[in-house]
Amino acid sequence: MGMWASLDAMWEMPAEKRIFGAVLLFSWTVYLWETFLAQRQRRIYKTTTHVPLELGQIMDSETFEKSRLYQLDKSTFSFWSGLYSEIEGTFILLFGGIPYLWRLSGRFCGYAGFGPEYEITQSLVFLLLATLFSASTGLPWSLYNTFVIEEKHGFNQQTLGFFMKDAIKKFVVTQCILLPVSSLLLYIIKIGGDYFFIYAWLFTLVVSLVLVTIYADYIAPLFDKFTPLPEGKLKQEIEVMAKSIDFPLTKVYVVEGSKRSSHSNAYFYGFFKNKRIVLFDTLLEEYSVLNRDIQEESGMEPRSDGEGDSEEIKAKVKSKKQGCKNEEVLAVLGHELGHWKLGHTVKNIIISQMNSFLCFFLFAVLIGRKELFAAFGFYDSQPTLIGLLIIFQFIFSPYNEVPVCFSHGPGNPWKARAKSPNLELPTAAQTSTQ
């Protein structure tokens, strides 16, 4: 009877309080469920101390133990960072952090001579402050992950100065993209009339396609050095494999990922007949800077042909060598090119855009509901940006948890954690190897 009485009492509450309570309840329910799954996996890491029979032929016990201990440390870090993120988001909602930041951005605009009628300007200041807050609170976690966990397991290659320089650069580049795009989106919503959701969806579609097109050529080089893969056996084998499935390959690049981490990666990008493949230098056994560093640590100049190296150095390089052999690199690329051959990339884009259109349509239906704004502390105004944040991030949160949902609304700046300076290519097929 007590449970039913509580439910009855909840339904007698004002609509805005029911909405706010439901958002918090769902957020914690999802967090607890995901934590349960993560802890169940953690028990596997702790109890599986020997190489499984299925991997016995391809993995030695030393490599398996290193991987197991790494995953244990990563799972511990994920637990504490996730708990902090959930508590932080809850406190911000409970103590009115969003309306406070909106009022603060309004005061900053007022100092510059912009009144309440300049809603888009105030929205951009709000976004700047929100992302600055997110970057600041996420920085300690990112530092610990990079210089404690990654360093402990031999993956980190960064200095503190390089890390901070990259973090600042990433923040600046993000703002240069986020603020103009957001201002145009808000303007389109303002002037779009009854069918603004169609125009807003088309705008985001064009922006996403443009970003995917220019990412590797203009954005990624701001963070990493890209060089063409030298002529040789590997490049010939890649071109032969691409030709065998009619993959329109135009260029193969190697990106200098070893200055950040010894983790490896590979992806392809481009539209129509202009496809390009990018390989991390740590993926390539014969190209990795890390392998040359092993020789340099031994007090000898590295030689590309290996001639003249002592048996001791050769043994050390062989035992610690990073990267994959040519046939392993081709296997990684074969997996990625298989996604292209089967049309997975195109299908993903189509499904993503269908989902995006549905989200904008539902946003158009719900944006006029004042109780949604009141639930989050906005009683006297209904700013468009705040409506996007509330509806896409909080009201759509149950829908966004559905596994088939490939595309999410605008991210929650309060719960974002600082990540690697590497900007991710939104629709590039990628494979990571460790």
PyMOL commands that set and color helices and strands:
alter all, ss='L'
color gray80, all
select helices_A, chain A and resi 2-12+15-47+53-55+61-94+97-111+119-152+160-191+193-222+233-244+281-283+289-297+311-320+326-341+344-366+370-375+384-395+397-400
alter helices_A, ss='H'
color red, helices_A
select strands_A, chain A and resi 226-228+249-255+264-269+275-280+429-433
alter strands_A, ss='S'
color yellow, strands_A
deselect
rebuild
show_as cartoon
